[in-house]
Amino acid sequence: MPLPSGTQQWPPAALDPVRDKLTVWDAWYCGDPNALSAVYGGQVGSDPGGTGFFSSERGGWRGAVGRAMQRWFWGLPTPSGEQRSKLHVPIASDIATTSAALLFSEPPTVKSDDATTNRRLADLVDDGLHGTLLEAAELAAALGGVYLRIVWDREAYDAPWLDAHPASHAVPEWQWGRLSAVTFWRILEADGDRVLRHLERHEPGYILHGLYDGTRDELGVRVPLTEHPATAGIARVLGPSGDAIATGIKQLTAVYVPNMRPNRLWRGNPAAAHLGRPDIAGAEPLLDALDEVYTSWMRDVELGKGRVIVPSSYLESNGPGKGGSWDSDRRIYSTLNMLPRSGDAATIEAVQFEIRVAEHRDTAQNLVEQILRGAGYSSQTFGEQGQAAATATEVVARERQSFTTRNRKIVYWRPALAQAIETLLAIDQAVFSTGVKAEQPDIEFGDSISEDPKTIAETAELLNRAEAASRDTLVRMQHPDWEDAEVKAEVDRILEETGRLVADPTLTGAEGSADAGFPSDGGGSRP
């Protein structure tokens, strides 16, 4: 299917509900107060896609109608003459960051049975893959999903790599629940209503590029790629043949990774039914309430500042027509004008309002717990005050809900990442002729919680004393990141130091007997 042509709405109208909701989730993830005020100034209910009033680019905001149906703290206008004092608690971004850390705090192990491919995978994985996966996992948790696309530039690098692309700037196409094509887009210039967009369409075997001069609502007319510096290099690669780059492989050079399924909002929308849902889906009212609680708390702090009220007779004159002032930090005062007469009541009054710390703290803590529970995480994952040190087993027990959510996400990440790496290997062979075998590798996710060395050593000692594990197993327990050759060398050194030599299995006859390699005790028995 070619790139779109002619004047049409962009993104397509079928994705309007998706686009509107992604705008809400992105505002919470970014934590920009201006974006939150703009979003909830026009939102009706909890689903902005359910009205015709929600669109920053199509029709403007209808805050009065939105507030009439549901009150949103971020939708309330700032009174005239006052500065905005609303505070934002960035718990949405904290959840996304924590989700990424639970999945990829340690880089996953990627292996292939083919020796050449395995060596190449080691180079590709070490070339920034871990950082890309952390970024991708955070975007997926924040926006419901993320795209991994294969990128290469023969003029700059000698290998392809994976790139994380947010779901907010992609138009996917599905076939039998699987991604069949996707069009990524970005805004290169925006001057008033004029917008210059770059579209990058991925199809099996091809990548197409187009530059469009349009408006905020419409894609506009197609212009040569050479008209903008960001796409001029792509034009040189395409040459005069057209707008497509032949990848040389049959796979689609992009993979979609859902954060969690199903998406409860779009089950009946064919264009969005297969998209994932973010961790904060459904928790938007709680996030709004949490910000209101913290703003009220800080308002109490502001009002609770100690103040001294004095009569006008206690003020120092600043000159004719300039009023008077009272310096509360001054230690010694000169004679004041118009002192009160003898017998007058004390006229200096200290005012100190109460700061409702406990009420605000308890309310905020309860809201945070509700938000985390809805996202599928234990509150301990985000730090528990006064918690004593615990072993890895105890930590997992306390944070069982978080690790259950992590395991559910791995179900979606493992096959998608394996598919992306298989395509990466296919491009590596087709474009760079490295001789690798394009196949799905074995992927093992690292442990988010590592046992401390003392506990591992004590466990190994108990297993050794009970003769319940071989030395090879014990060494691997202590050094899980070692390769087979390193483990074997360490086992050999241990057996040599303890006087137990390892028999050579390649020997035959008496040399290859069960007792070969062991020192004799005179009776031919084994020590």
C-alpha positions in Angstrom: 0.0 0.0 0.0 1.5 3.4 -1.0 1.9 6.4 1.2 -1.3 8.6 1.5 -1.8 11.3 -1.1 -4.0 14.3 -1.4 -5.6 16.3 1.4 -6.9 14.1 4.3 -7.2 14.3 8.1 -4.1 13.3 10.0 -3.9 11.3 12.1 -6.8 9.4 10.4 -10.3 9.9 11.9 -10.6 6.3 12.9 -7.8 6.9 15.5 -9.4 10.0 17.1 -10.5 8.2 20.3 -7.0 6.8 20.5 -5.3 10.1 19.9 -7.5 11.9 22.5 -6.8 9.4 25.2 -3.1 9.2 24.4 -3.0 13.0 24.8 -4.4 12.6 28.4 -1.9 9.8 29.3 1.0 11.7 27.8 0.1 14.8 29.8 0.2 12.7 33.1 3.4 11.1 32.0 5.2 14.3 31.1 3.8 16.1 34.2 3.5 19.4 32.5 1.0 21.6 34.4 0.1 23.5 31.2 -0.7 20.3 29.4 -2.8 19.0 32.2 -4.7 22.3 32.5 -5.3 22.3 28.7 -6.5 18.6 28.7 -8.9 18.8 31.6 -10.1 22.3 30.6 -12.1 20.5 27.9 -12.6 17.0 29.1 -16.1 15.6 29.7 -16.4 12.7 32.1 -13.4 10.4 32.2 -13.2 9.8 28.4 -12.3 12.8 26.3 -12.8 10.8 23.2 -16.5 10.5 24.0 -17.2 14.2 23.2 -16.7 16.5 20.3 -15.2 19.1 22.5 -11.9 17.5 23.2 -9.2 18.5 20.7 -6.5 21.0 20.8 -6.3 21.0 17.0 -9.9 20.5 16.1 -12.4 22.9 17.6 -10.6 24.1 20.8 -11.6 23.6 24.4 -15.1 23.6 25.9 -14.2 23.8 29.5 -17.6 25.0 30.7 -19.4 21.9 29.5 -16.7 19.6 30.8 -16.8 21.1 34.3 -20.6 20.9 34.3 -20.6 17.1 33.9 -17.6 16.2 36.0 -15.4 18.4 38.2 -11.7 18.1 37.5 -9.2 19.8 39.7 -6.9 20.5 36.7 -9.9 21.9 34.8 -10.7 24.6 37.3 -9.5 28.1 36.1 -7.1 30.2 38.1 -9.0 33.1 39.7 -8.3 36.4 38.0 -5.4 38.3 39.5 -3.9 35.2 41.2 -0.9 33.1 40.2 -1.5 29.4 39.5 -0.6 27.5 42.7 -1.6 23.9 41.6 1.0 21.2 42.3 1.6 18.0 40.4 2.7 14.8 42.0 4.7 12.9 39.3 3.5 9.4 40.3 2.5 8.5 36.7 6.1 9.0 35.5 7.3 7.2 38.6 5.1 4.2 37.8 6.4 4.1 34.2 10.0 4.3 35.4 9.6 1.6 38.0 7.9 -0.7 35.4 10.9 -0.3 33.1 13.3 -1.0 36.0 11.4 -4.1 37.1 11.7 -5.5 33.5 15.2 -4.4 32.5 17.1 -3.4 35.6 19.5 -6.0 34.3 20.0 -6.6 30.6 18.3 -9.7 29.2 20.4 -12.6 28.1 20.1 -13.1 24.3 21.6 -16.3 22.9 21.6 -18.3 19.7 22.6 -21.9 19.0 24.7 -20.8 16.0 28.2 -19.8 17.0 28.6 -17.0 14.4 25.2 -15.6 15.2 25.9 -15.8 18.9 29.1 -13.8 18.6 27.3 -11.2 16.5 24.4 -11.0 19.0 27.0 -10.1 21.7 28.1 -7.1 19.6 24.6 -6.0 18.8 23.4 -6.3 22.4 26.3 -4.5 23.8 25.7 -1.6 21.4 23.2 0.3 23.5 20.4 -2.3 23.4 19.9 -2.2 27.2 19.3 1.5 27.2 16.9 1.2 24.3 14.9 -1.4 26.2 14.7 0.7 29.3 13.4 3.6 27.3 10.9 1.4 25.4 9.6 -0.2 28.5 9.0 3.2 30.1 7.1 4.5 27.0 5.0 1.3 26.9 4.0 1.7 30.6 3.1 5.3 30.0 1.2 5.1 26.7 0.0 1.5 26.6 2.6 0.2 24.1 5.7 1.0 22.1 7.2 0.2 18.7 10.6 -1.3 18.2 11.8 -0.5 14.7 15.0 -1.6 13.0 17.3 1.3 11.9 20.5 1.3 10.0 22.8 3.9 8.3 25.7 2.4 6.3 27.4 5.8 6.1 27.6 6.1 9.9 27.5 2.6 11.5 28.5 -0.9 10.5 25.5 -2.6 12.1 21.7 -2.1 12.5 20.1 -1.2 15.8 16.7 -1.1 17.6 15.0 2.2 18.1 12.0 2.9 20.5 9.2 4.8 18.9 6.2 6.1 21.0 2.7 4.9 20.2 1.4 8.4 20.1 3.0 9.1 16.7 2.2 5.9 14.8 -0.7 4.7 12.7 -0.8 0.8 12.9 -2.6 -1.6 10.6 -3.6 -5.1 11.8 -4.3 -8.4 10.3 -5.6 -11.3 12.4 -4.5 -9.4 15.5 -0.9 -9.0 14.3 0.8 -5.9 13.1 0.9 -6.0 9.2 2.1 -2.4 8.5 2.7 0.8 10.4 3.2 4.5 9.5 5.4 6.5 11.8 5.1 10.3 11.7 6.8 13.3 13.1 6.3 17.1 12.9 9.4 18.8 11.5 8.1 22.4 11.4 5.0 24.1 12.8 4.5 27.8 12.0 1.0 28.9 13.0 -1.5 26.6 11.2 1.2 25.3 8.8 2.7 22.0 9.6 5.4 20.0 7.8 5.3 16.3 8.5 7.5 13.4 7.7 5.8 10.0 7.2 7.8 6.7 7.4 5.7 3.7 6.4 7.0 0.1 7.2 5.7 -2.7 5.0 7.0 -6.3 4.6 10.1 -5.8 2.4 9.9 -2.0 2.1 10.2 1.3 4.0 8.5 4.3 2.3 9.2 8.0 3.1 7.2 11.1 2.4 7.2 14.8 3.3 3.9 16.6 3.5 3.1 20.3 3.8 -0.3 20.7 5.5 -2.1 22.1 8.5 -2.6 21.0 12.0 -5.6 18.9 11.0 -4.8 17.9 7.5 -1.9 16.0 6.0 -1.6 18.4 3.0 0.3 18.0 -0.3 3.3 15.9 -0.8 6.6 17.8 -1.4 10.1 16.5 -2.3 12.2 15.1 0.6 15.0 17.5 -0.3 13.0 20.5 1.0 13.9 19.8 4.6 17.4 19.0 6.1 16.0 16.2 8.2 14.9 14.2 5.2 17.4 15.3 2.6 19.7 12.4 3.6 16.9 10.0 3.0 16.4 11.4 -0.4 20.0 10.6 -1.3 19.4 7.0 -0.3 16.2 6.7 -2.3 17.7 8.2 -5.4 15.6 8.8 -8.5 13.8 5.4 -8.3 11.0 6.5 -6.1 10.1 6.8 -2.4 10.7 3.2 -1.2 13.8 1.5 0.3 13.9 -2.3 -0.4 15.0 -4.0 2.8 15.9 -7.3 1.2 13.9 -9.3 3.7 10.3 -10.5 4.0 9.8 -9.4 7.6 8.2 -6.2 8.7 11.0 -3.9 10.1 8.9 -2.8 13.1 7.3 -4.7 16.1 4.6 -3.5 18.5 5.0 -4.4 22.1 1.8 -3.9 24.2 2.2 -3.0 27.8 -0.9 -4.9 29.0 -3.9 -6.4 27.3 -6.8 -6.2 26.8 -7.5 -2.5 26.4 -10.9 -2.1 28.0 -11.7 1.2 26.1 -11.2 0.1 22.5 -12.3 -3.5 22.4 -15.0 -2.6 19.8 -12.7 -0.4 17.6 -11.0 -2.5 14.9 -8.3 0.2 14.4 -7.4 0.1 18.1 -8.6 -3.2 19.6 -5.1 -4.7 19.6 -3.4 -1.8 21.3 -2.2 -2.2 24.9 -3.3 -0.1 27.9 -1.0 1.9 30.2 -0.5 1.3 33.8 -2.5 4.4 34.8 -5.6 3.5 32.6 -8.7 4.2 34.7 -6.8 6.0 37.5 -7.0 9.5 36.0 -9.6 10.7 38.6 -7.3 9.5 41.4 -4.3 11.2 39.9 -6.3 14.4 39.7 -7.5 14.0 43.3 -3.9 13.4 44.5 -2.7 16.7 43.0 -5.6 18.5 44.6 -4.7 17.0 48.0 -1.1 18.1 47.8 -2.1 21.6 46.5 -4.4 21.9 49.6 -1.6 20.7 51.8 0.8 23.4 50.5 -2.0 26.0 50.8 -2.2 25.1 54.5 1.6 25.6 54.7 1.3 29.0 53.1 -1.6 30.1 55.3 0.1 28.7 58.4 3.1 31.0 58.2 3.2 33.1 61.3 2.1 36.7 60.9 2.1 39.8 63.1 -0.9 42.2 62.9 -0.1 45.7 64.2 -2.2 48.9 64.2 -1.5 51.7 61.7 -0.1 53.7 64.6 2.8 51.2 64.9 3.8 51.6 61.3 6.8 53.7 60.3 6.0 56.4 57.8 7.6 56.1 54.4 7.0 59.7 53.6 4.0 61.7 52.4 1.8 59.7 50.2 3.9 56.5 50.5 2.1 54.9 53.4 3.8 53.1 56.3 5.7 49.8 57.0 6.5 47.4 59.8 9.8 45.5 59.9 9.2 42.4 61.9 12.9 41.4 61.8 14.1 44.7 63.4 15.4 44.4 66.9 15.5 48.0 68.2 12.9 50.5 67.1 13.0 54.3 67.3 10.1 56.2 68.7 7.0 55.5 66.7 4.5 58.2 65.8 1.0 58.1 67.3 1.6 55.6 70.1 -1.6 54.3 71.7 -2.7 56.0 74.9 -2.1 54.6 78.3 -4.7 51.9 79.2 -5.4 50.8 75.6 -5.6 47.1 75.0 -2.6 45.3 73.5 -2.8 45.8 69.7 0.0 43.6 68.5 -1.4 40.2 67.5 0.4 37.0 66.3 -1.7 34.9 63.9 -0.7 31.2 63.3 -3.2 28.9 61.4 -3.1 25.2 61.9 -1.4 23.0 59.3 -3.4 19.8 58.8 -0.4 17.6 58.2 -1.9 14.2 59.4 -5.1 14.6 57.4 -3.4 15.5 54.2 -0.7 12.9 54.6 -3.2 10.1 55.3 -5.5 11.1 52.4 -2.5 11.3 50.0 -1.2 7.9 51.1 -4.5 6.3 50.6 -4.8 7.7 47.1 -1.3 6.6 46.2 -2.1 3.0 47.4 -5.3 3.0 45.3 -3.4 4.2 42.2 -0.6 1.6 42.7 -3.1 -1.2 43.2 -4.9 -0.2 40.0 -1.6 -0.3 38.2 -0.8 -3.7 39.6 2.1 -2.8 42.0 2.7 -3.1 45.7 3.3 0.0 47.7 6.6 -1.5 49.0 8.0 -1.3 45.5 7.9 2.5 45.7 9.6 2.6 49.2 8.2 1.9 52.6 9.3 4.1 55.5 11.2 2.4 58.3 11.4 -0.9 56.5 14.2 -3.2 57.8 16.7 -4.9 55.6 15.3 -8.1 54.0 16.5 -11.0 52.0 15.6 -11.3 48.3 13.0 -13.9 49.2 11.4 -11.6 51.7 11.4 -8.7 49.3 9.7 -10.8 46.6 7.1 -12.0 49.2 6.3 -8.4 50.2 6.2 -7.2 46.6 4.3 -10.2 45.1 1.8 -8.0 43.3 4.6 -6.1 41.5 6.4 -9.2 40.4 3.1 -10.8 39.2 2.6 -7.7 37.0 6.2 -7.9 35.8 5.7 -11.6 34.8 2.6 -10.7 32.9 4.5 -8.0 31.0 7.3 -10.4 30.2 4.6 -12.6 28.4 4.2 -9.8 25.9 7.8 -8.6 25.8 9.6 -12.0 25.2 8.0 -12.9 21.8 8.0 -9.3 20.6 11.7 -8.8 21.5 12.6 -12.2 20.0 10.8 -11.2 16.7 12.6 -7.8 16.7 16.0 -9.3 17.2 15.3 -11.9 14.5 14.5 -9.1 12.1 17.6 -7.2 13.3 19.7 -10.2 12.3 18.0 -10.5 9.0 18.8 -6.9 8.2 22.3 -7.4 9.5 22.8 -10.2 7.0 21.0 -8.6 4.0 22.6 -5.1 4.3 25.9 -5.8 6.0 26.6 -9.4 4.8 27.8 -10.6 8.2 27.0 -14.3 7.7 24.6 -14.5 10.6 21.6 -16.8 10.8 18.4 -14.9 11.0 16.5 -16.8 13.8 14.7 -16.0 16.9 17.1 -16.2 19.8 16.5 -17.5 23.3 15.8 -14.6 25.7 16.1 -14.8 29.4 15.1 -11.9 31.6 17.3 -11.0 34.5 16.3 -11.0 38.1 15.0 -7.7 39.4 16.1 -8.6 42.9 19.6 -10.1 43.4 20.5 -12.2 46.4 23.3 -10.8 48.5 26.6 -12.8 48.3 26.5 -13.9 52.0 23.1 -15.6 51.5 24.2 -17.3 48.3 27.4 -18.5 50.1 25.4 -19.9 53.0 23.0 -21.7 50.7 25.9 -23.2 48.7 27.6 -24.4 51.9 24.4 -26.2 53.0 23.9 -27.8 49.6 27.6 -28.9 49.6 27.3 -30.3 53.1 24.2 -32.3 52.1 25.8 -33.5 48.9 22.7 -32.1 47.1 24.5 -30.2 44.3 27.6 -30.6 42.1 30.5 -28.2 42.2 29.5 -27.0 38.8 26.0 -26.0 40.1 27.5 -24.4 43.2 29.9 -22.3 41.1 27.1 -21.2 38.8 25.0 -20.1 41.9 27.8 -17.9 43.0 28.6 -16.5 39.5 25.4 -16.6 37.4 26.9 -14.3 34.8 29.9 -16.6 34.0 30.2 -18.5 30.7 30.5 -22.3 30.6 34.3 -22.1 30.0 34.8 -19.9 33.0 32.6 -22.2 35.2 34.6 -25.3 34.1 37.9 -23.6 34.8 36.8 -22.6 38.3 35.6 -26.1 39.0 38.9 -27.5 37.8 40.8 -25.2 40.1 38.6 -26.0 43.1 39.1 -29.8 42.5 42.8 -29.4 42.0 43.2 -27.4 45.2 41.2 -30.0 47.2 43.2 -32.9 45.7 40.5 -34.2 43.4 41.6 -34.1 39.8 39.1 -34.3 37.0 39.4 -37.4 34.7 39.9 -36.7 31.0 36.9 -38.3 29.1 38.9 -38.5 25.9 41.3 -41.1 27.4 40.7 -44.8 26.8 41.6 -48.1 28.6 43.0 -47.9 32.0 43.6 -44.2 31.6 39.9 -43.6 30.9 38.6 -45.7 33.8 36.4 -44.3 36.5 39.4 -44.0 38.7 41.6 -42.4 36.1 43.1 -39.1 37.3 42.5 -39.8 41.0 45.5 -40.4 43.2 45.7 -44.0 44.5 45.5 -44.8 48.1 47.4 -48.2 47.7 44.3 -50.3 47.5 43.1 -48.8 44.2 40.1 -47.3 45.8 38.8 -43.8 45.1 39.3 -41.2 47.9 
